[in-house]
Amino acid sequence: MPLPHSHQHYDETIYGVEGVLTFTVNGKPVEVAPGESCFIPRGAIHGFNNLKATNAKGLAVVTPALIGPDFFVEMAALVNTGAPPDLAKMTAVLAKHGLVAAPPTAAPR
């Protein structure tokens, strides 16, 4: 799962293309299937995961367009290695592109 993060300068809308992606937006899970969407307002802490046994694809639309495909290419290279992702490298890629990694949350007691 990409690191939970937020961005202050743009909104993000995710459109489901294939499979089901599960987004968590401000602590609430939202499943996005083909033809469905999820709006993520500026400042909302969010992340996503593919919790199903099939491939999933989504289209991210950023408004205004302040982030480009380089972010997604760089992040994919870190999360698609087959090994646990390097959180320090992921945090650096987030920061490079103007995103803020969310602080870790405490485990429930």
DSSP file (Angstrom, degrees, kcal/mol; ACC not computed):
  #  RESIDUE AA STRUCTURE BP1 BP2  ACC     N-H-->O    O-->H-N    N-H-->O    O-->H-N    TCO  KAPPA ALPHA  PHI   PSI    X-CA   Y-CA   Z-CA
    1    1 A M              0   0    0      0, 0.0    48,-0.2     0, 0.0     0, 0.0   0.000 360.0 360.0 360.0 127.2    0.0    0.0    0.0
    2    2 A P        -     0   0    0      0, 0.0    46,-0.3     0, 0.0     3,-0.1  -0.291 360.0 -84.7 -56.6 147.7    1.4    3.4   -0.9
    3    3 A L        -     0   0    0      1,-0.1    43,-0.1    44,-0.1     2,-0.0  -0.254  47.3-106.0 -54.9 134.1    2.1    5.5    2.2
    4    4 A P        +     0   0    0      0, 0.0    98,-2.9     0, 0.0     2,-0.3  -0.407  59.3 155.7 -58.0 140.5   -0.9    7.4    3.5
    5    5 A H  E     -AB  46 101A   0     41,-2.6    41,-2.7    96,-0.3     2,-0.3  -0.912  31.9-142.0-156.2 176.2   -0.4   11.0    2.6
    6    6 A S  E     - B   0 100A   0     94,-1.8    94,-2.6    -2,-0.3     2,-0.3  -0.933   5.3-150.8-142.2 167.4   -2.1   14.3    1.9
    7    7 A H        -     0   0    0     -2,-0.3    36,-2.4    37,-0.3    37,-0.3  -0.981   3.0-163.3-144.0 133.8   -1.6   17.2   -0.5
    8    8 A Q  S    S+     0   0    0     90,-0.4    34,-0.1    -2,-0.3    -1,-0.1   0.640  83.1  53.9 -89.4 -16.9   -2.6   20.8    0.3
    9    9 A H  S    S+     0   0    0     89,-0.2     2,-0.3     1,-0.1    -1,-0.2   0.439 107.7  28.7-107.5   0.4   -2.6   22.3   -3.2
   10   10 A Y        -     0   0    0     -3,-0.2    33,-0.3    55,-0.0     2,-0.2  -0.997  63.0-127.2-156.9 156.1   -4.9   20.0   -5.2
   11   11 A D  E     -E   63   0B   0     52,-2.7    52,-2.2    -2,-0.3     2,-0.4  -0.607  25.1-148.5 -93.2 160.7   -7.9   17.7   -5.1
   12   12 A E  E     -EF  62  40B   0     28,-2.6    28,-3.6    -2,-0.2     2,-0.4  -0.999  10.1-168.7-135.2 135.2   -7.8   14.2   -6.4
   13   13 A T  E     -EF  61  39B   0     48,-2.5    48,-2.7    -2,-0.4     2,-0.5  -0.993   9.6-156.4-123.1 130.0  -10.5   12.1   -8.0
   14   14 A I  E     -EF  60  38B   0     24,-2.7    24,-2.0    -2,-0.4     2,-0.5  -0.906   3.5-162.9-107.9 129.7  -10.0    8.4   -8.6
   15   15 A Y  E     -EF  59  37B   0     44,-2.6    44,-2.7    -2,-0.5     2,-0.3  -0.951  22.2-124.0-111.2 129.2  -12.1    6.6  -11.3
   16   16 A G  E     +Eg  58  34B   0     20,-2.9    19,-2.1    17,-0.5    42,-0.2  -0.546  36.3 164.4 -72.8 132.7  -12.2    2.8  -11.2
   17   17 A V  E     +     0   0B   0     40,-2.6     2,-0.3     1,-0.4    41,-0.2   0.721  64.8   1.9-114.0 -43.8  -11.1    1.1  -14.5
   18   18 A E  E    S-E   57   0B   0     39,-1.9    39,-2.4    15,-0.1    -1,-0.4  -0.996 111.8 -10.8-149.8 143.0  -10.5   -2.5  -13.6
   19   19 A G  S    S-     0   0    0     -2,-0.3     2,-0.4    37,-0.3    37,-0.2  -0.194  93.2 -62.3  65.0-159.2  -10.9   -4.6  -10.5
   20   20 A V        -     0   0    0     34,-0.2    32,-0.4    13,-0.2     2,-0.4  -0.984  41.4-165.1-131.9 121.8  -11.5   -3.0   -7.1
   21   21 A L  E     -C   32   0A   0     11,-2.2    11,-3.1    -2,-0.4     2,-0.7  -0.869  13.8-145.0-100.1 138.1   -9.2   -0.6   -5.3
   22   22 A T  E     -CD  31  49A   0     27,-3.0    27,-1.7    -2,-0.4     2,-0.3  -0.911  17.8-169.7-106.1 112.2   -9.8    0.2   -1.7
   23   23 A F  E     -CD  30  48A   0      7,-2.9     7,-3.2    -2,-0.7     2,-0.5  -0.728  12.5-151.2 -94.5 147.2   -9.0    3.7   -0.7
   24   24 A T  E     -CD  29  47A   0     23,-2.5    23,-1.3    -2,-0.3     2,-0.5  -0.982  16.4-176.0-117.7 117.5   -8.9    4.9    2.8
   25   25 A V  E >  S-CD  28  46A   0      3,-2.6     3,-1.7    -2,-0.5    21,-0.2  -0.957  72.3 -21.5-120.0 115.8   -9.8    8.6    3.1
   26   26 A N  T 3  S-     0   0    0     19,-3.6    -1,-0.2    -2,-0.5    20,-0.1   0.890 130.2 -49.1  49.2  43.9   -9.6   10.2    6.5
   27   27 A G  T 3  S+     0   0    0     18,-0.4    -1,-0.3     1,-0.2    19,-0.1   0.383 115.8 112.1  84.5  -2.9   -9.9    6.8    8.1
   28   28 A K  E <   -C   25   0A   0     -3,-1.7    -3,-2.6     2,-0.0     2,-0.2  -0.904  63.6-130.8-108.8 126.2  -12.9    5.6    6.1
   29   29 A P  E     -C   24   0A   0      0, 0.0     2,-0.4     0, 0.0    -5,-0.2  -0.501  23.1-174.9 -74.6 141.0  -12.6    2.8    3.5
   30   30 A V  E     -C   23   0A   0     -7,-3.2    -7,-2.9    -2,-0.2     2,-0.4  -0.966  14.7-146.9-136.2 116.6  -14.1    3.4    0.1
   31   31 A E  E     -C   22   0A   0     -2,-0.4     2,-0.6    -9,-0.2    -9,-0.2  -0.716  10.9-161.4 -85.3 133.3  -14.1    0.6   -2.6
   32   32 A V  E     +C   21   0A   0    -11,-3.1   -11,-2.2    -2,-0.4   -15,-0.2  -0.936  14.5 174.5-120.0 107.4  -13.7    1.9   -6.1
   33   33 A A    >   -     0   0    0     -2,-0.6     3,-2.5   -13,-0.2   -17,-0.5  -0.527  50.0 -57.5-101.9 171.3  -14.9   -0.5   -8.8
   34   34 A P  B 3  S+g   16   0B   0      0, 0.0   -17,-0.2     0, 0.0    -1,-0.2  -0.243 128.3  16.7 -52.2 132.3  -15.1    0.1  -12.6
   35   35 A G  T 3  S+     0   0    0    -19,-2.1     2,-0.2     1,-0.3   -18,-0.1   0.353 107.2 104.0  85.5  -5.9  -17.3    3.0  -13.3
   36   36 A E    <   -     0   0    0     -3,-2.5   -20,-2.9   -20,-0.0    -1,-0.3  -0.617  52.6-157.0-103.2 166.4  -17.2    4.3   -9.7
   37   37 A S  E     -F   15   0B   0    -22,-0.2     2,-0.4    -2,-0.2   -22,-0.2  -0.940  11.6-153.6-141.4 163.5  -15.2    7.2   -8.3
   38   38 A C  E     -F   14   0B   0    -24,-2.0   -24,-2.7    -2,-0.3     2,-0.5  -0.980  13.5-148.8-139.3 123.2  -13.8    8.5   -5.1
   39   39 A F  E     -F   13   0B   0     -2,-0.4   -26,-0.2   -26,-0.2    -2,-0.0  -0.813   9.6-168.1 -95.0 130.7  -13.2   12.3   -4.5
   40   40 A I  E     -F   12   0B   0    -28,-3.6   -28,-2.6    -2,-0.5     3,-0.1  -0.941  13.8-149.0-120.2 106.5  -10.2   13.1   -2.2
   41   41 A P    >   -     0   0    0      0, 0.0     3,-2.0     0, 0.0   -34,-0.2  -0.300  34.9 -78.4 -74.2 159.4  -10.3   16.8   -1.1
   42   42 A R  T 3  S+     0   0    0      1,-0.3   -34,-0.2   -34,-0.1   -31,-0.1  -0.245 117.9  20.5 -51.7 137.9   -7.1   18.8   -0.4
   43   43 A G  T 3  S+     0   0    0    -36,-2.4     2,-0.3     1,-0.3    -1,-0.3   0.262  88.0 133.1  85.6 -12.6   -5.7   18.0    3.0
   44   44 A A    <   -     0   0    0     -3,-2.0     2,-0.5   -37,-0.3    -1,-0.3  -0.555  57.6-128.6 -74.7 132.3   -7.4   14.6    3.4
   45   45 A I        +     0   0    0     -2,-0.3   -19,-3.6   -39,-0.1   -18,-0.4  -0.693  46.3 157.0 -79.1 128.0   -5.1   11.8    4.5
   46   46 A H  E     +AD   5  25A   0    -41,-2.7   -41,-2.6    -2,-0.5     2,-0.3  -0.969  21.5 163.1-151.1 162.4   -5.5    8.9    2.1
   47   47 A G  E     - D   0  24A   0    -23,-1.3   -23,-2.5    -2,-0.3     2,-0.3  -0.923  20.2-141.2-163.5 178.5   -3.9    5.8    0.7
   48   48 A F  E     - D   0  23A   0    -46,-0.3     2,-0.3    -2,-0.3   -25,-0.2  -0.964  11.3-174.2-149.8 166.2   -5.1    2.8   -1.2
   49   49 A N  E     - D   0  22A   0    -27,-1.7   -27,-3.0    -2,-0.3     2,-0.8  -0.980  30.1-123.0-155.0 156.8   -4.6   -0.9   -1.6
   50   50 A N        +     0   0    0     -2,-0.3   -29,-0.1   -29,-0.2     6,-0.0  -0.908  32.2 172.6-102.6 102.5   -5.7   -3.8   -3.8
   51   51 A L        +     0   0    0     -2,-0.8     2,-0.2   -31,-0.3    -1,-0.1   0.434  51.3  85.3 -92.0  -0.5   -7.3   -6.2   -1.3
   52   52 A K  S    S-     0   0    0    -32,-0.4     4,-0.1     2,-0.2    -2,-0.1  -0.507  85.7-116.7 -98.4 168.3   -8.7   -8.6   -4.0
   53   53 A A  S    S+     0   0    0     -2,-0.2     2,-0.3     2,-0.1    -1,-0.1   0.223  91.1  74.3 -89.3  14.1   -6.9  -11.5   -5.7
   54   54 A T  S    S-     0   0    0    -34,-0.1    -2,-0.2     1,-0.1   -34,-0.2  -0.837  92.0 -88.9-123.3 161.9   -7.2   -9.8   -9.2
   55   55 A N        -     0   0    0     -2,-0.3     2,-0.4   -36,-0.1   -35,-0.1  -0.307  42.1-162.2 -64.3 152.5   -5.5   -6.9  -10.9
   56   56 A A        -     0   0    0    -37,-0.2     2,-0.4    -4,-0.1   -37,-0.3  -0.997   9.1-174.0-139.5 144.1   -6.9   -3.4  -10.3
   57   57 A K  E     -E   18   0B   0    -39,-2.4   -40,-2.6    -2,-0.4   -39,-1.9  -0.994   2.7-179.3-137.5 144.2   -6.5   -0.2  -12.2
   58   58 A G  E     -E   16   0B   0     -2,-0.4     2,-0.5   -42,-0.2   -42,-0.2  -0.960  24.3-129.7-137.7 158.0   -7.7    3.3  -11.5
   59   59 A L  E     -E   15   0B   0    -44,-2.7   -44,-2.6    -2,-0.3     2,-0.5  -0.948  21.4-153.9-109.2 121.8   -7.4    6.7  -13.2
   60   60 A A  E     -E   14   0B   0     -2,-0.5     2,-0.5   -46,-0.2   -46,-0.2  -0.846   7.7-168.4 -98.6 128.2   -6.2    9.6  -11.0
   61   61 A V  E     -E   13   0B   0    -48,-2.7   -48,-2.5    -2,-0.5     2,-0.5  -0.976   5.5-160.7-117.9 122.8   -7.3   13.1  -11.9
   62   62 A V  E     -E   12   0B   0     -2,-0.5   -50,-0.2   -50,-0.2     5,-0.1  -0.883  13.6-132.9-108.3 130.4   -5.6   15.9  -10.1
   63   63 A T  E    S+E   11   0B   0    -52,-2.2   -52,-2.7    -2,-0.5     2,-0.2  -0.981  94.7  23.1-130.4 120.1   -7.2   19.4  -10.0
   64   64 A P  S    S-     0   0    0      0, 0.0     2,-2.0     0, 0.0    -1,-0.2   0.668 104.3-116.2 -70.8 164.4   -5.4   21.7  -10.6
   65   65 A A        +     0   0    0      1,-0.2    -2,-0.1    -2,-0.2   -55,-0.0  -0.455  64.2 138.5 -75.2  80.4   -2.8   19.6  -12.6
   66   66 A L        +     0   0    0     -2,-2.0     2,-0.4     1,-0.1    -1,-0.2   0.379  57.8  57.3-106.5   2.3    0.2   20.1  -10.3
   67   67 A I        -     0   0    0     -3,-0.1    -5,-0.2    -5,-0.1    -1,-0.1  -0.994  67.3-162.8-135.1 141.0    1.5   16.5  -10.4
   68   68 A G    >>  -     0   0    0     -2,-0.4     3,-1.0    -3,-0.0     4,-0.7  -0.456  40.5 -82.4-115.8-172.9    2.6   14.5  -13.4
   69   69 A P  H 3> S+     0   0    0      0, 0.0     4,-2.3     0, 0.0     5,-0.2   0.716 112.2  76.9 -65.7 -21.8    3.2   10.9  -14.4
   70   70 A D  H 3> S+     0   0    0      1,-0.2     4,-2.7     2,-0.2     5,-0.2   0.891  91.6  54.8 -57.3 -39.2    6.8   10.9  -13.0
   71   71 A F  H <> S+     0   0    0     -3,-1.0     4,-2.5     1,-0.2    -1,-0.2   0.944 110.2  44.8 -57.9 -48.3    5.4   10.6   -9.5
   72   72 A F  H  X S+     0   0    0     -4,-0.7     4,-2.3     1,-0.2    -1,-0.2   0.860 113.2  50.5 -68.3 -36.1    3.4    7.5  -10.3
   73   73 A V  H  X S+     0   0    0     -4,-2.3     4,-1.8     2,-0.2    -1,-0.2   0.932 113.3  45.9 -65.1 -46.3    6.3    5.9  -12.3
   74   74 A E  H  X S+     0   0    0     -4,-2.7     4,-0.9    -5,-0.2    -2,-0.2   0.905 114.9  46.5 -64.8 -42.0    8.7    6.5   -9.4
   75   75 A M  H >X S+     0   0    0     -4,-2.5     4,-2.0    -5,-0.2     3,-0.6   0.904 109.5  54.1 -68.7 -40.6    6.3    5.2   -6.8
   76   76 A A  H 3X S+     0   0    0     -4,-2.3     4,-2.0     1,-0.2    -1,-0.2   0.884 103.1  57.5 -60.3 -38.2    5.4    2.1   -8.8
   77   77 A A  H 3< S+     0   0    0     -4,-1.8    -1,-0.2     1,-0.2    -2,-0.2   0.814 110.7  44.2 -62.3 -29.2    9.1    1.3   -9.1
   78   78 A L  H << S+     0   0    0     -4,-0.9     3,-0.4    -3,-0.6     8,-0.2   0.827 118.6  39.9 -84.2 -33.5    9.2    1.2   -5.3
   79   79 A V  H  < S+     0   0    0     -4,-2.0     3,-0.4     1,-0.2    -2,-0.2   0.640 107.6  61.0 -94.2 -13.6    6.0   -0.8   -4.6
   80   80 A N  S  < S+     0   0    0     -4,-2.0    -1,-0.2    -5,-0.2    -2,-0.1  -0.071  71.7 101.2-103.9  34.7    6.3   -3.3   -7.4
   81   81 A T  S    S-     0   0    0     -3,-0.4    -1,-0.2     2,-0.4    -2,-0.1   0.638  88.7-120.6 -90.6 -15.6    9.5   -5.0   -6.3
   82   82 A G  S    S+     0   0    0     -3,-0.4    -2,-0.1     1,-0.4    -3,-0.1   0.313  87.8  88.1  88.2  -9.0    8.0   -8.1   -4.7
   83   83 A A  S    S-     0   0    0      1,-0.1    -1,-0.4     3,-0.0    -2,-0.4  -0.747  98.8 -75.6-113.5 164.2    9.7   -7.1   -1.4
   84   84 A P        -     0   0    0      0, 0.0    -1,-0.1     0, 0.0    -5,-0.0  -0.389  62.3-106.0 -57.7 135.5    8.4   -4.8    1.3
   85   85 A P        -     0   0    0      0, 0.0     2,-0.9     0, 0.0    -6,-0.1  -0.284  26.1-111.1 -67.0 150.5    8.7   -1.2    0.1
   86   86 A D     >  -     0   0    0     -8,-0.2     4,-2.3     1,-0.2     3,-0.2  -0.730  27.3-161.2 -81.0 105.9   11.4    1.1    1.5
   87   87 A L  H  > S+     0   0    0     -2,-0.9     4,-2.6     1,-0.2     5,-0.2   0.831  87.4  55.0 -63.1 -34.6    9.4    3.6    3.5
   88   88 A A  H  > S+     0   0    0      2,-0.2     4,-1.9     1,-0.2    -1,-0.2   0.914 110.5  45.5 -65.6 -41.4   12.2    6.2    3.5
   89   89 A K  H  > S+     0   0    0      2,-0.2     4,-2.1    -3,-0.2    -2,-0.2   0.894 112.9  50.9 -67.4 -39.4   12.5    6.1   -0.3
   90   90 A M  H  X S+     0   0    0     -4,-2.3     4,-2.5     1,-0.2    -2,-0.2   0.918 109.5  50.3 -63.4 -42.9    8.7    6.3   -0.6
   91   91 A T  H  X S+     0   0    0     -4,-2.6     4,-2.5     1,-0.2    -1,-0.2   0.887 109.4  51.9 -62.0 -39.3    8.6    9.3    1.8
   92   92 A A  H  X S+     0   0    0     -4,-1.9     4,-2.4     2,-0.2    -1,-0.2   0.894 109.4  48.8 -65.0 -40.1   11.4   11.0   -0.3
   93   93 A V  H  X S+     0   0    0     -4,-2.1     4,-1.3     2,-0.2    -2,-0.2   0.913 110.9  51.2 -66.4 -41.9    9.4   10.5   -3.5
   94   94 A L  H ><>S+     0   0    0     -4,-2.5     5,-2.9     1,-0.2     3,-0.7   0.959 112.7  45.2 -56.2 -51.3    6.3   11.9   -1.9
   95   95 A A  H ><5S+     0   0    0     -4,-2.5     3,-1.7     1,-0.2    -2,-0.2   0.884 106.6  59.1 -63.3 -39.7    8.2   15.0   -0.7
   96   96 A K  H 3<5S+     0   0    0     -4,-2.4    -1,-0.2     1,-0.3    -2,-0.2   0.825 111.4  42.3 -57.2 -32.1    9.9   15.5   -4.1
   97   97 A H  T <<5S-     0   0    0     -4,-1.3    -1,-0.3    -3,-0.7    -2,-0.2   0.202 124.2 -98.4-105.1  14.6    6.4   15.8   -5.7
   98   98 A G  T < 5S+     0   0    0     -3,-1.7   -90,-0.4     1,-0.3     2,-0.3   0.660  79.8 130.2  83.8  16.4    4.8   18.0   -3.0
   99   99 A L      < -     0   0    0     -5,-2.9     2,-0.5    -6,-0.2    -1,-0.3  -0.743  49.6-137.8-101.8 153.8    3.0   15.3   -1.0
  100  100 A V  E     -B    6   0A   0    -94,-2.6   -94,-1.8    -2,-0.3     2,-0.1  -0.945  15.1-130.4-116.3 118.2    3.2   15.0    2.7
  101  101 A A  E     -B    5   0A   0     -2,-0.5   -96,-0.3   -96,-0.2   -56,-0.0  -0.424  28.9-119.0 -63.6 137.5    3.5   11.5    4.3
  102  102 A A        -     0   0    0    -98,-2.9     3,-0.1   -56,-0.1    -1,-0.1  -0.524  30.8-105.5 -76.0 144.1    1.0   11.0    7.1
  103  103 A P        -     0   0    0      0, 0.0    -1,-0.1     0, 0.0   -98,-0.0  -0.400  46.9 -91.9 -65.8 148.8    2.4   10.3   10.5
  104  104 A P        -     0   0    0      0, 0.0     2,-0.3     0, 0.0    -3,-0.0  -0.283  41.3-129.3 -59.5 145.7    2.1    6.7   11.6
  105  105 A T        -     0   0    0     -3,-0.1     2,-0.1     1,-0.1    -3,-0.0  -0.715  23.3-105.3 -96.6 150.3   -1.0    6.0   13.6
  106  106 A A        -     0   0    0     -2,-0.3     3,-0.1     1,-0.1    -1,-0.1  -0.450  38.4-107.6 -71.3 144.3   -1.0    4.2   16.9
  107  107 A A        -     0   0    0     -2,-0.1    -1,-0.1     1,-0.1     0, 0.0  -0.473  41.5-100.9 -69.4 141.9   -2.1    0.6   16.9
  108  108 A P              0   0    0      0, 0.0    -1,-0.1     0, 0.0    -3,-0.0  -0.325 360.0 360.0 -62.6 146.9   -5.5    0.0   18.5
  109  109 A R              0   0    0     -3,-0.1    -2,-0.0     0, 0.0    -3,-0.0   0.429 360.0 360.0 -96.3 360.0   -5.4   -1.3   22.1
